[in-house]
Amino acid sequence: MLDAINENIHQPTRTRIIIFLLVHGETDFNSLKAALELSDGQVANQIKQLESVGYVEVKKEFFNRKPRTTYRLTESGRQNFSEYISYFENIIKELGTKI
């Protein structure tokens, strides 16, 4: 039963990033880092993983002549997170009959 957990999401920092992006929409590196109290490396590593599986879109541009990186959840990211939540809802329902 537990083999169906989406390992790309089932990591605390990645889960928090996805939830933050769901709630706040597109956000920049510094806002994400500050809101979740993460280091530069934590943001970079976890975003890289989420981007590699197509869950997060990364946009790099210049804003007021300064580099700016923003992140946005993709439709695939939204769908996979929804399935991830549904997976646990089903487990809770199943366990509810056994508790």
C-alpha positions, 0 to 999 in steps of 0.5 A, spaced: 500 500 500 505 504 501 509 503 495 504 508 491 507 514 495 510 520 490 517 520 492 518 527 488 513 530 493 513 526 499 519 530 502 518 535 507 521 541 504 518 539 497 511 539 500 512 545 504 514 549 497 508 546 493 503 548 498 506 555 498 506 555 491 499 553 491 497 558 496 501 564 494 502 563 486 508 565 483 513 567 487 521 569 487 527 566 490 527 570 496 520 570 498 520 563 498 526 562 502 524 567 507 517 565 508 519 557 509 525 559 513 530 555 508 537 556 506 539 558 499 542 551 498 535 548 500 531 552 496 536 551 490 536 543 491 529 542 492 526 546 486 531 543 482 528 536 484 521 539 483 523 542 476 526 536 473 520 532 474 516 538 471 512 540 477 515 547 478 517 552 472 523 556 473 523 563 470 529 567 470 529 575 468 532 581 470 527 586 474 530 593 475 536 591 472 537 585 477 537 578 476 530 575 479 528 568 479 521 566 480 517 559 481 510 557 479 507 550 480 505 547 473 499 543 472 502 537 472 505 539 479 498 541 481 495 534 479 500 530 482 499 534 489 492 533 488 493 525 487 498 525 493 493 528 497 487 523 495 492 517 496 492 519 504 485 521 504 484 514 501 488 511 507 485 515 512 478 512 510 481 505 510 484 506 516 477 509 519 474 502 518 479 499 522 480 503 528 
